Amino acid sequence: MRHLPAYTRILGLMTAALLLLPAAATAQPQKRFLTLEQCRSIALDSSAVLRGARLMEEKTDLDRKAVITNFLPKISAHGVYLWTSSSFDYDFGGSALPIYKNVYGNLVPDLMTDVSGNIVYNNGIPVFNQYAVIPPLTLSLDLANTFMAGVSVTQPVFMGGKIVSGYRMADIGVRMAGLNSELKASEVIVSVDEAYWTYIKTCRLAEAAGSFSSTVDSMYSFVQNAIDVGMATSTDLLKVEVQRNNAALMLAKTRNGKRLAMMNLCHILGLPLTAEIEVDQSGFDLDSTIFVPSEGMYGPQDSIENRADYRLLQEQAELKRRNVDFVRSDFLPSLGVMAGYGYTYGLRIQDEVLLNQSGFTVMATLKVPIFAWGEGSLKIRSARKEHEMAMEELDRLSGLMELERTQNMYAVSEAALQVCMARTALESAATNLKVCSDRYETGMETLVNVLESQTQWHQCGCSYIEAVAEYKLACTRYLKSIGKL
């Protein structure tokens, strides 16, 4: 069999590759396009920390419902069964009981007298005329198959305010759990915004590095053509080559940074690190009007009192105040009532069932603490100290929150100013690059100045991108510091 020529085999392989290329392109997963709001929503749904906070919120709500049941009567059933092989026996040796006589409806001792009418005594004990003799007897008590069953209802009437205080504390716990979920959600949003704007920043830096590399490549081609016509030297080409290598390295670094930033955003969103996503970059382009908060714009809606962590501290202080009443209730009188119905069977005496009856029972219990060596007063004072500590913590942290709000407000102002300055510098650098390039083409500018203007233009572009990203993050931090995130 004749072998096919080499170029024929190569042509066949290239044809097969071209035929398989559309299928391969179709098999690649499409990139997922996400906006900032979609990223926040995905992160809030997938955050393990936030899920834990929501579970705690559900738990505290169940605890509050359980406390409500303390206001209602408790119904319970009880039963006792006893069986034992032992019996309790008692030997009675017999006895003689004196007999009284009835005199006009009164029982009068029937005492024996002598002929003189004096009472007869035996060892100092008066002797009766008649006695009833009880013969010796063995009593047997059997507890086998004895049982008792019944139903009871218990209702607390007054427990010193413990039940009411417990309910109010449980209600505060529910609100605190909700505020904790709100706080965790704001922290998740901040982390999403940081990853989101960082990814866009790396995308823009990669684009800027690509533009810079293209500009340097164009200059390299221009210098090569100039060498051919004798208008440039190899030294000039070497200088451009160095600039070209630096641009290529910078482009590779920015592309790697872009990939890492994408992986970090996927991690924050709970997506696989290998997922391919694209984000909406329209919000990164700032117009001439930039929001800059100031003290003159400060109002009640921008207060730290809107923050979840501030309200959480307030609820914590209120919880400590309610705890004072809860501790005091242990040293106040308590009253409860109980009603029940029961049936008892068993306890045989001489093979006769002694207990075989049912009935109702009502009981009231009153407990009044009288003296405990000052334990109640000391515990109440200790609870009050905890409340004072919580109030001091609220005052201290509220001052720090106010300081943080002011710092973030100034940070937004500084970032906005930096954006304006970087934008002006970029426009100046672009104009300078165009002028230098045009002058160089006419032989009125040196190559060194052109390369320097290219570098300055690229640096100004990167500075502008960094400034815009910092401004976006500063706005997010400011909104969090006033509870609007």
TAURLIN-V170964 format. One record per residue. N is the residue number from 1. PHI is phi in whole degrees, 0 to 359 (none if undefined). BURIAL is # if it has 24 or more other ideal C-beta (glycine too) atoms within 12 Angstrom, else .. D_CENTER is the distance of its C-alpha to the mean C-alpha in Angstrom with 1 decimal. Layout:
N,PHI,BURIAL,D_CENTER ; N,PHI,BURIAL,D_CENTER
//
This chain:
1,none,.,76.6 ; 2,282,.,76.4 ; 3,278,.,73.2 ; 4,289,.,71.6 ; 5,299,.,71.8 ; 6,298,.,68.9 ; 7,293,.,68.2 ; 8,292,.,68.2 ; 9,296,.,65.5 ; 10,297,.,63.4 ; 11,298,.,63.9 ; 12,295,.,62.8 ; 13,296,.,59.6 ; 14,294,.,58.8 ; 15,296,.,59.5 ; 16,296,.,57.2 ; 17,295,.,54.4 ; 18,294,.,54.8 ; 19,291,.,54.7 ; 20,278,.,51.5 ; 21,298,.,49.8 ; 22,298,.,48.8 ; 23,295,.,47.3 ; 24,294,.,45.3 ; 25,294,.,44.1 ; 26,291,.,43.1 ; 27,288,.,41.2 ; 28,292,.,39.0 ; 29,292,.,35.6 ; 30,284,.,35.4 ; 31,288,.,32.9 ; 32,266,.,30.0 ; 33,268,.,30.1 ; 34,228,#,26.8 ; 35,263,.,26.3 ; 36,296,#,23.6 ; 37,295,.,22.1 ; 38,293,.,22.2 ; 39,297,#,20.6 ; 40,298,#,17.6 ; 41,297,.,17.4 ; 42,296,#,17.8 ; 43,294,#,15.1 ; 44,293,#,12.5 ; 45,283,.,13.8 ; 46,257,.,13.9 ; 47,289,#,10.8 ; 48,291,.,9.5 ; 49,296,.,6.4 ; 50,290,#,5.9 ; 51,297,.,7.3 ; 52,297,.,5.1 ; 53,295,#,2.4 ; 54,290,#,6.1 ; 55,295,.,7.4 ; 56,296,#,6.0 ; 57,296,#,7.5 ; 58,294,.,10.5 ; 59,296,.,10.9 ; 60,295,#,11.3 ; 61,293,.,13.6 ; 62,293,.,15.6 ; 63,297,#,15.9 ; 64,296,#,17.2 ; 65,295,.,19.7 ; 66,292,.,20.8 ; 67,292,#,21.6 ; 68,301,.,23.7 ; 69,295,.,25.9 ; 70,291,.,27.1 ; 71,283,.,29.2 ; 72,260,.,31.1 ; 73,292,.,33.9 ; 74,257,.,33.3 ; 75,250,.,35.9 ; 76,217,.,36.8 ; 77,244,.,39.7 ; 78,221,.,41.4 ; 79,205,.,44.2 ; 80,226,.,46.2 ; 81,231,.,48.9 ; 82,229,.,51.3 ; 83,223,.,53.9 ; 84,215,.,56.1 ; 85,277,.,59.3 ; 86,270,.,60.6 ; 87,236,.,62.7 ; 88,254,.,63.6 ; 89,250,.,67.4 ; 90,224,.,69.4 ; 91,269,.,73.2 ; 92,257,.,75.0 ; 93,281,.,78.5 ; 94,93,.,80.1 ; 95,195,.,81.3 ; 96,240,.,83.9 ; 97,254,.,82.8 ; 98,293,.,85.3 ; 99,253,.,86.3 ; 100,267,.,86.5 ; 101,253,.,89.0 ; 102,266,.,88.5 ; 103,240,.,90.5 ; 104,53,.,90.1 ; 105,85,.,86.5 ; 106,244,.,85.5 ; 107,275,.,85.0 ; 108,238,.,87.5 ; 109,301,.,87.9 ; 110,267,.,90.9 ; 111,271,.,92.3 ; 112,276,.,95.5 ; 113,235,.,98.4 ; 114,272,.,101.7 ; 115,295,.,105.1 ; 116,273,.,104.7 ; 117,88,.,101.5 ; 118,271,.,99.3 ; 119,287,.,95.9 ; 120,272,.,96.0 ; 121,243,.,93.4 ; 122,233,.,92.4 ; 123,58,.,90.8 ; 124,81,.,89.9 ; 125,251,.,88.3 ; 126,297,.,90.1 ; 127,256,.,91.4 ; 128,271,.,90.8 ; 129,286,.,93.4 ; 130,227,.,91.1 ; 131,227,.,88.0 ; 132,260,.,85.5 ; 133,266,.,85.0 ; 134,258,.,81.6 ; 135,288,.,82.0 ; 136,300,.,79.8 ; 137,212,.,76.5 ; 138,250,.,73.5 ; 139,271,.,70.2 ; 140,239,.,67.5 ; 141,248,.,63.8 ; 142,245,#,61.8 ; 143,261,#,57.9 ; 144,295,.,57.6 ; 145,59,.,55.7 ; 146,260,.,54.4 ; 147,217,.,51.2 ; 148,215,#,49.3 ; 149,218,.,46.8 ; 150,183,#,45.3 ; 151,232,.,42.5 ; 152,227,#,41.0 ; 153,235,.,38.9 ; 154,242,.,37.1 ; 155,227,#,36.0 ; 156,287,#,34.6 ; 157,264,.,36.5 ; 158,212,.,35.3 ; 159,243,#,32.9 ; 160,75,#,33.0 ; 161,87,#,30.2 ; 162,295,#,27.6 ; 163,292,#,26.6 ; 164,296,#,26.3 ; 165,295,#,24.3 ; 166,297,#,22.0 ; 167,293,#,21.5 ; 168,295,#,20.8 ; 169,293,#,18.3 ; 170,295,#,16.5 ; 171,294,#,16.7 ; 172,296,#,15.2 ; 173,299,#,12.3 ; 174,295,#,11.8 ; 175,295,#,12.2 ; 176,295,#,9.8 ; 177,295,#,6.9 ; 178,295,#,8.5 ; 179,293,#,8.9 ; 180,295,#,5.5 ; 181,297,#,5.3 ; 182,296,#,8.7 ; 183,295,#,8.4 ; 184,296,#,6.6 ; 185,295,#,9.3 ; 186,295,#,11.9 ; 187,293,#,11.4 ; 188,296,#,11.8 ; 189,297,#,14.8 ; 190,298,#,16.3 ; 191,295,#,16.3 ; 192,293,#,17.9 ; 193,298,#,20.4 ; 194,298,#,21.4 ; 195,292,#,22.1 ; 196,295,#,23.8 ; 197,289,#,26.1 ; 198,295,#,26.8 ; 199,295,#,27.9 ; 200,297,#,30.1 ; 201,299,#,31.5 ; 202,294,#,32.5 ; 203,297,#,34.1 ; 204,292,#,36.1 ; 205,295,#,37.1 ; 206,294,#,38.3 ; 207,296,#,40.3 ; 208,296,#,41.7 ; 209,294,#,42.7 ; 210,294,#,44.4 ; 211,295,#,46.3 ; 212,296,#,47.3 ; 213,295,#,48.5 ; 214,295,.,50.4 ; 215,296,#,52.1 ; 216,293,#,53.1 ; 217,297,.,54.4 ; 218,297,#,56.5 ; 219,296,#,57.9 ; 220,297,#,58.7 ; 221,294,.,60.7 ; 222,296,#,62.4 ; 223,292,#,63.5 ; 224,299,.,64.8 ; 225,295,.,66.9 ; 226,292,.,68.1 ; 227,294,.,69.2 ; 228,297,.,71.2 ; 229,260,.,73.2 ; 230,79,.,73.5 ; 231,260,.,71.2 ; 232,214,#,68.7 ; 233,245,.,68.8 ; 234,294,.,66.9 ; 235,295,.,65.4 ; 236,298,#,63.7 ; 237,295,#,62.4 ; 238,295,.,61.1 ; 239,297,#,59.1 ; 240,292,#,57.6 ; 241,298,.,56.9 ; 242,298,.,54.8 ; 243,297,#,52.9 ; 244,292,#,52.4 ; 245,296,.,51.1 ; 246,298,.,48.6 ; 247,294,#,47.5 ; 248,295,.,47.1 ; 249,295,.,45.0 ; 250,296,#,42.8 ; 251,295,#,42.4 ; 252,296,.,41.4 ; 253,294,.,38.7 ; 254,293,#,37.2 ; 255,293,.,37.2 ; 256,296,.,35.4 ; 257,297,#,32.9 ; 258,297,#,32.4 ; 259,294,.,31.7 ; 260,295,.,29.2 ; 261,295,#,27.4 ; 262,295,#,27.4 ; 263,295,#,25.9 ; 264,295,#,23.1 ; 265,296,#,22.3 ; 266,298,#,22.5 ; 267,296,.,20.0 ; 268,296,#,17.5 ; 269,279,#,18.2 ; 270,79,#,18.0 ; 271,264,#,21.7 ; 272,301,.,24.4 ; 273,295,.,25.7 ; 274,272,.,29.1 ; 275,293,.,28.3 ; 276,256,.,30.6 ; 277,228,#,29.2 ; 278,232,.,30.7 ; 279,241,#,29.0 ; 280,283,.,30.4 ; 281,260,#,32.1 ; 282,294,.,33.7 ; 283,288,.,31.2 ; 284,280,#,32.2 ; 285,276,.,35.8 ; 286,269,#,36.0 ; 287,270,.,38.9 ; 288,289,.,40.8 ; 289,264,.,38.5 ; 290,237,#,35.4 ; 291,292,.,32.8 ; 292,229,#,33.1 ; 293,289,#,31.3 ; 294,213,.,33.3 ; 295,296,.,33.5 ; 296,294,.,35.9 ; 297,272,.,33.3 ; 298,288,.,30.7 ; 299,218,.,30.0 ; 300,300,.,27.6 ; 301,289,.,25.6 ; 302,254,#,25.0 ; 303,275,.,23.8 ; 304,290,#,20.8 ; 305,293,.,20.3 ; 306,277,#,18.7 ; 307,286,#,15.9 ; 308,292,#,12.4 ; 309,291,#,12.3 ; 310,292,#,15.7 ; 311,294,#,15.1 ; 312,294,#,12.2 ; 313,294,#,15.0 ; 314,298,#,17.3 ; 315,294,#,15.4 ; 316,297,#,15.1 ; 317,295,#,18.9 ; 318,295,#,19.6 ; 319,297,#,17.9 ; 320,294,#,20.2 ; 321,292,#,23.1 ; 322,292,#,22.7 ; 323,294,#,22.5 ; 324,299,#,26.1 ; 325,295,#,27.3 ; 326,294,#,25.6 ; 327,291,#,27.4 ; 328,297,#,30.6 ; 329,297,#,30.7 ; 330,292,#,31.5 ; 331,241,#,34.8 ; 332,245,#,36.0 ; 333,299,.,38.2 ; 334,227,.,36.8 ; 335,225,.,38.7 ; 336,215,#,38.3 ; 337,235,.,40.6 ; 338,218,#,41.2 ; 339,230,.,43.6 ; 340,208,#,44.6 ; 341,227,.,47.2 ; 342,218,#,48.5 ; 343,227,.,51.3 ; 344,233,#,53.0 ; 345,218,#,55.6 ; 346,133,#,57.5 ; 347,60,#,59.2 ; 348,270,.,62.7 ; 349,237,.,65.7 ; 350,56,.,68.9 ; 351,66,.,67.4 ; 352,253,.,66.7 ; 353,289,.,63.1 ; 354,273,.,62.3 ; 355,248,.,58.9 ; 356,201,.,58.6 ; 357,205,.,57.0 ; 358,228,.,53.9 ; 359,180,.,52.8 ; 360,265,.,50.2 ; 361,225,.,48.5 ; 362,233,.,46.9 ; 363,217,.,45.4 ; 364,240,.,43.8 ; 365,237,.,42.1 ; 366,235,.,41.9 ; 367,238,.,40.5 ; 368,236,.,41.4 ; 369,295,.,40.3 ; 370,247,.,43.3 ; 371,210,.,43.0 ; 372,221,.,40.4 ; 373,60,.,41.6 ; 374,79,.,39.2 ; 375,299,.,36.0 ; 376,297,.,34.6 ; 377,297,.,35.5 ; 378,292,.,33.9 ; 379,292,.,30.6 ; 380,294,#,30.4 ; 381,296,.,31.3 ; 382,295,.,28.6 ; 383,296,#,26.0 ; 384,294,.,27.5 ; 385,296,.,27.2 ; 386,297,#,23.5 ; 387,295,#,23.4 ; 388,297,.,25.6 ; 389,298,.,23.5 ; 390,295,#,20.4 ; 391,293,.,22.8 ; 392,296,.,24.2 ; 393,295,.,20.8 ; 394,297,#,20.2 ; 395,296,.,23.7 ; 396,294,.,23.3 ; 397,287,#,20.1 ; 398,294,#,21.4 ; 399,295,.,24.4 ; 400,293,.,22.6 ; 401,294,#,20.7 ; 402,296,.,24.1 ; 403,296,.,25.6 ; 404,296,#,23.0 ; 405,299,#,23.8 ; 406,294,.,27.5 ; 407,299,.,27.2 ; 408,293,#,25.5 ; 409,296,#,28.1 ; 410,294,.,30.8 ; 411,295,#,29.3 ; 412,295,#,29.6 ; 413,297,#,33.1 ; 414,294,.,34.1 ; 415,294,#,32.7 ; 416,296,#,34.6 ; 417,296,.,37.7 ; 418,296,#,37.3 ; 419,297,#,37.1 ; 420,298,#,40.3 ; 421,293,.,42.1 ; 422,292,#,41.1 ; 423,294,#,42.3 ; 424,296,.,45.6 ; 425,295,#,46.1 ; 426,294,#,45.5 ; 427,297,.,48.0 ; 428,293,.,50.5 ; 429,294,#,50.0 ; 430,294,#,50.5 ; 431,295,.,53.7 ; 432,296,#,54.9 ; 433,296,#,54.4 ; 434,296,.,56.4 ; 435,295,.,59.2 ; 436,296,#,59.4 ; 437,296,#,59.5 ; 438,296,.,62.2 ; 439,292,.,64.2 ; 440,293,#,63.9 ; 441,295,.,65.3 ; 442,264,.,68.3 ; 443,79,.,68.7 ; 444,256,.,67.8 ; 445,217,.,64.7 ; 446,277,.,63.9 ; 447,294,#,61.6 ; 448,299,.,59.7 ; 449,293,.,58.8 ; 450,294,#,57.7 ; 451,296,#,55.4 ; 452,293,.,54.0 ; 453,293,#,53.4 ; 454,297,#,51.6 ; 455,297,#,49.3 ; 456,296,#,48.6 ; 457,299,#,47.9 ; 458,294,#,45.3 ; 459,296,#,43.7 ; 460,295,#,43.6 ; 461,296,#,42.0 ; 462,295,#,39.3 ; 463,296,#,38.7 ; 464,295,#,38.4 ; 465,298,#,35.8 ; 466,299,#,33.8 ; 467,293,#,34.1 ; 468,295,#,32.9 ; 469,297,#,29.8 ; 470,294,#,29.1 ; 471,296,#,29.6 ; 472,299,#,27.1 ; 473,291,#,24.4 ; 474,295,#,25.5 ; 475,297,#,25.2 ; 476,297,#,21.6 ; 477,295,#,20.7 ; 478,293,#,22.7 ; 479,298,#,21.0 ; 480,293,#,17.6 ; 481,288,#,19.3 ; 482,248,#,20.5 ; 483,72,#,17.5 ; 484,249,#,19.3 ; 485,273,#,17.4
//
